[in-house]
Amino acid sequence: MFYDRSKIFVKAGDGGAGAVSFRREKYVPLGGPNGGDGGRGGDIILEADEGLRTLVDFRYRSHYKAERGEHGKGKDQHGKGAEDLILRIPAGTIIKDEITGEILADLTKHGQRFTVAKGGRGGRGNARFMSNLNKGPTVAEKGEPGEELWILLELKLLADVGLVGFPNVGKSTLISRVSAAQPKIADYHFTTLVPNLGVVAIDDQSFVMADIPGIIEGAHTGAGLGHEFLRHIERTRLLLHILDISGSEGRDPIADFKTINEELKLYSPVLAERPMIVVPNKIDLNNAQENLALLKEEIMDKFEIFPISAVTGEGIEKLLHRVTGILPEVPPLEFTASPDVHRMVEAHRGERFSIEKEGDVYLVKGKEVEKHAAMSYLDTDGGLRRFQNILKAMGVEQALRDNGVHEGDKVMIGKLELEWTEGG
C-alpha cells in the first residue's frame, strides 16, 4: 500500500520531578537538603530512511509519546534521562506544523534527523534551592512538560527519472519492462493510481525511475488527482514525456504533448525547465509513423525524440543508454533540511502572558507562566510561596486585580486550577 500523506500527534517526554530530601545520619542532627534533580524527558526525532517508500506505518498508529525522565531521589541521586523516540520516515518527506502549515524540516538524505518535539528538562531538587537565608528548603520542581503538536508528513518521491503523460499511454508498461516494478496494467484510464518506483540497470549503471499516474488537463488546479500526482514529479531530475503516438484512442499526440507541458508550467515554472526527453510510444501500431513525422516537425530541435514500443521492446535499449548518458550531466536537485529557509520570522517582543475571562473563570495564558504552573509543587508552603512570588514578579497578580478578580474566583493557568484569595 502506498501512502504519501499522514497526520500524527507527537508528545515528547516530560522531565522527571526533583526530590525533597534531607540528610538523616546519626550524630548529624541538622542534615542539609540532598534532593536530586529529575532526568530529562525523551525527544521525538524523525529520521530519513532511504529503504522506506511509503508512510503506511503511520496509517495504523497516529499518536507517539516519548518516555518521561526518572524522578530525582534523596542522597543527591539525579534521575536518569529518558531514551529518545526515533521515528523512521522515507527520504523525501516534508514535515509541517498541522495548525500553521509551517514547514519545519525537509529530510532528503538517508540518516538525516530532525527533532520535532523536545523533551522537558528535569525539575530541580531541593538541594538546588539552599541559600544563606534558607538552609532547609522544602521547595523542588516538577519536570518541565515535553513539547507536543500535531504534524503533517508529506512524501515527495525522490527519483532520477520521472515518466509523465496522459493516462493509458504506456508508462506502466515501460517501467515494468525495464525494472522489477510490477504495476497494475490494463487497457483503461487510471489503471495506475499511485506512483511506482523501479530501479533500472543497464551496462553496470543504474537509476531510479518513477511511474507517475496519468496527468489530465487542469491537473495544476487539482482536477482529477492533479496535485496528488504532480508533486511527485518535483523531485525527479529528468522527465520522460510518454506519448501514444498512434493516437489509438482517437487522441492527438501533438495536442497531448502541448497540454501536458502547459500543466507542468502552470503547476511549477521550475518544473517546466527540467530536462525532458520525448518518448513516442506504440510505434508498432497503425498511424504511428505519420504522427511521428508530424511530431518531429512540431518539436524541431527543442527536445530529443526516442520512439519506442513498450510492448515489443523496440527502441527501449537505445532510450536507456541515452538516459544514462544524460543523467551525469544533470545537476543534482538541491534540497534543504534547514527550517530557516522556509520560515519568515518577525522579531518582536510579545506579551509574556494574557488574561481572558470565560464566565466566572479567569484564563491566564502564556508559555512562560504555564511552564511555571506545570513545574511548581503547590502542596508545600515553600512551593506555594515560590509560585506566588513568580506570579507577582511577572505581573500576573496585579493584572488579575486590574481585570476585576475577586475573592473565591477561579483562575486557570494551563491545566492548573486555583481559587483566588486576597493577599496572594
N, C-alpha and C positions, 0 to 999 in steps of 0.2 A: 504494500500500500504506500502511495506517495502522498505525503502531507508537507506543504511548503509554508504553512502559517500555523501559529499556535499562540494561545494566550495562557500564561501561567502566573501563579502567585508565588512570590519568594519571600521568605522571612528568615533573616539572619538570626543567629543565636543571641539570647540575652546574656549580659555579663553575669558572673556569679556574685552573690552578695558578700559584703565584707562582714567580718565577725566582731562581736563584742565579747571580749575575754580579758581576764586579769590573771597575773601570776599568782598561783596559790602554792607556796612552798613553806615547808617547816622552817621556823625561825625567820621568815620574811613576812612580817605582819601587813605591810603596806606594799604589796607587789604591784608593779605598774601594768598598764594595758599591754596586751600581747595578741590582739585580734588580727588575723591575717587578711589580706585582700582577696577578693574574688577573682576568678580567672576570666579571660576574655571569651566572649561568645564566638562561635564559628562563623566565618564569612560564607557567602554563597558565590561561587566562582563559575563562570561559563568558560568552557574550553573547546576550541575548534578541533574537530577530528575529521581528517580527510577520508576516513573509512566510512563515514556516515553520509547518506544521500537523501535523507528524509527526516522530518520532525515527528514521525509516527509515535515515538516513545512518549511524547508529551500529550498525545490524544487521550491516553488512558489514565493519566495522572496529571493533575493541574496544580497541586499545592506541594511546595517544597519548603522544608523548615530545617535549619541547621541546629545543632545541639547547643545548649547553654553552657557557660563556663561553670566549673565547680565552685562551690561556696568556700570562702575562707574559713580557717579554723583557729583555735587557740594555739598558743605556743608559737606565734608568728608563722603559722603554716598558710601559705598562699594557695588558693585554689588553682587547679590545672586548667589551662586554656582548652577550649573545645576544638575538635578537628573541623577543618573547613569542609563544606559540602561542594563537590565539584560535579557540575552537570555538563556532559559532553553534547555538543551540537555540531551539525555539519559545517564544514568550512564554507564561507559564503553567506553566513547568517547575519542579518542586521538585528540589533536589539533596540527596542523602542520603549519609552515610558508609555504605558497604555492610556494614562489620563491626558498627558500633554502632547503626546505624539513625538516628543523629542528623541532624536537618535542618540542613544547612549554609547553604542560601540558598533563596530563593523568588523567581524572576525573573518579574515580571508585566508589565513595561513595555518597550516597544521601546528597544533600546540599553542597557538595564541590564546591568551587568557584575558578575562575581564571580570573584575569583582563587581557584581551587580548589586549586592547588598552587604554592608559591613556589619560584623558582629559588634555588640556593645562592649564597652570596656568594663572590667570588673569593678565592683564597688570597693571603696577603701574601708579597711578595718579600723577599729577604734585606736589602734596604735598610731595611726596617722594623724589623729586629732589631739594628741597630747601637746600641751604647751606649758609655759611657765605659770599661766593663770589657771590651768586646768590639768592637774596631774592624773586625774582618773576619769577621762571622758567616757560617757556611755553612748557616744554617737558613732554610728557607722553608716555606710551607704548600701543601698540595694544596687544590683547590677544595672548598667545602662541598657535600655531596650535595644535589640538589634533592629536594623533598618528593615522595612517591609514595603513591598509595592507589587502592583500588577504590571507585567511586562508583555510585550508582543515580540514574538520571534518570527522573522520573515526571511525565508530562504530564497536566494537568487543563485541558481546553479552556476558553478564555475566549470567552463568547458573551453577547449581550444577552438572548436568549430561548431557553429550552430546551423541547423537546417531550417530554413524559413520557406513559406509558400502557402498557397491556398490548401484547403482540405483535399485529400484524395489525389495528390499529385505524385505520390510515391516516396515520401520522406521516410516513412517507417520501413518500407521495403528495402530502401537503400541501407539504412543503419543495421537492419537485420542481416543483410548480405555481407557487410564489411566488418561486423563486430559480433560479439557474443550476445548482444542485446536481443531480447525476444518480445518486441511489442506486438500488440494485437493488430492483425492486418485483415481487412475486409474491403469489399468494393462499395463502401458508402462513406458519406462525410462524417468527420469527427470520430473515426474509429479510435484515434489517439486522443485521450482526454487529459493525460498527464505527460510531462516531459520524460523522455527516456535517455539514459546515458549509455554510451558504449565506448570501449577502448579499441581503437583501430591500430593494428600493427602492420607495417609494411617495410621491407628492406632494413630490418634492425632499428626502425624508428617507430614511434607510437604517438598517438594523440587522442584526446578525449573528444568525442562527438556527441552533441545533444540534438535529439529529435524533438523539435518544438511543435506542439499541436498546431493545427492549421489556423492561420490568421484570416479574418474576413474583413470586408470593407467596413470602416467605422470602428475597428478594434481599438484605436487610440482613445476613443471616448468610453471604452468599456463594453462596446457592443459584443454580443456573444460572451466569450470569456476573455475578451481582449487584454485587459490589464493582467489577468492571471497568467497569460501566455507571454505577453511582450516583455514583462520584467525579467524573464529568464533568459532573454536574448542579450540583455545589457552587459552580461559578463562573459560573452564569447568574443574571442579575438578575431575570428574570421567567419564570415557568413557565406553559406552556400544557398543560393536562391534557386529552389527547385521549381520547374515549370512543367506542366503537362503540355508538351509541345505538339502533341497530336490533336489537342482540342477534343478529346474523346467524349467529353460531357457537354459539348456544344459551347465551351468557353473559348474566349480569345486569349491565347497565351501572352500576346503583347500587352493587351489591356490589363491582364492579371499582373504582369511584371510591373507596370506603372502603378497600379493600385497598391501593391504590397510595399513598394519603395516609398510611396506617399504616406502610408500608415506608419512606417518606421520613422520617417522625417517628422511627422506630426507628434508622434509619441516622444521622440527624443532626437533633437538635431545632432547630438553627438553620435548616437547610434547610426544615423543615416550616413555618417562619414566613415563607418567601419569598413575595412576591406571586404570586397564581395566578389565571388565567382558565380557566374550564371550557369546553371546546370539544367539544360533542356532534357527532360526525361521522356520515356516512352517513344524513343525514336524508331522502335520496331513496328509501330502502328501506322495505319493509313494517315495521310496528310501531314506526317511529321516533317518530311524533308521540305515541303513547300513552306510550312510555317517556320521552320528553322532558317530558311533563306530570308524570310521577311524579318525575323528577329535580328539576324546579323545586320541587315540593312538599317534597322531601327537603332540598334545599340552602337554600331560602328566600332570604334576602338575604345569606348568608355569602360567596358568590362571584358574580362576574359570569358570565353564560352567553351564549355566542355560537355558536348552532348553524350548522353548515356542511355542505357536501358537497364533499369534496376532489376528487371525480371530476368533478362538473358545474361546480364553482366557486361554487355558491350560498353566500352569506354570507361568503365569504373577504375581499372588499374591506372590508366593514364591520368584520370582525375586525382586519385590519391597521391600519385607521385608529384603532381603539381601542388597539392596541398602541403605535403611535407617540404616542398621547396620554398613555399611562401611563408610558412609559419615562423622559421627562424628570422625572417626579415620584419615580422610584425612585432612591434614593441609590446612587452607585457603590460596589461592594464594596471594602472596604479590605484590601489585602494588604501584606505587609512583606517586604522583601528583607534585613532585618537578622537575622542568625543569633541574636542575643542574645534575641530574643523567644521562640525555641524551645528555648533551652538553659537547663539548671539547672546552675550552677557551684558546686561546693563548694570554698571557699577553704581549702586546707591545704597545708602544705609536705611533699611526699612525699620518699622517699629518693632521693638523687642517682643511686644505682646499686644493683643487686642481683647476687648471685653464686649460681649454681646449678652442680651437678655432674652431668654425664651421662657415666657410665662413667669414663674417665680424663681427661675434658676438663672444665675449669672455664669456665663461660659467664658473662662479665661483661656485664650488660645495663643500659641507661640511655641516654637520649637524649644527654645531655651527653658522657659518656665515649665513646660510639660515634661522635659527631661528631669528637672529638679524634683518635680512632683513624683515621678516614677521611681526615682532613686532614693527618696527620703524615707527613713523609718519614723513613723509618727506614733509608735506605741511606747516610746520612752520620752521622758521630759526633755532630755538633751536633744534628741532628734527633732522633736516638735519645735523647740526653741530655735534650733538652727534653721528649720524650714521657714518659720515665721520671720527670722532675720533676713533670709534670702528674698522673701516676698516684699519686705519693707525696703530693702536695698534696691530692688528692681523697680520700685514704684507701684507695684501691684496693689498693695494695701491701700494707698492713697487713691489710686484710680478707682477702686471699688467703692470707696466712700464718695468720691465725686460722682459716681454713677448711681448713687442712692441706695447702696446696700444697707440693710437693717439687721438688727439682732434676730438670729434664727433663720435668716435667708440661706438658701442652698447655693454653694459655689462649686462649680465643676472645673477642674484643671486636668485636662486629658481624661484619664479614667478615674481620677481621684475625686471623690465627692466629700465636701466639707460643709460644716454648718458655721455660719459667721457668728462670732461673738466679739463684742466690743472689747478693745484692749488687745486685739490680735485674734 
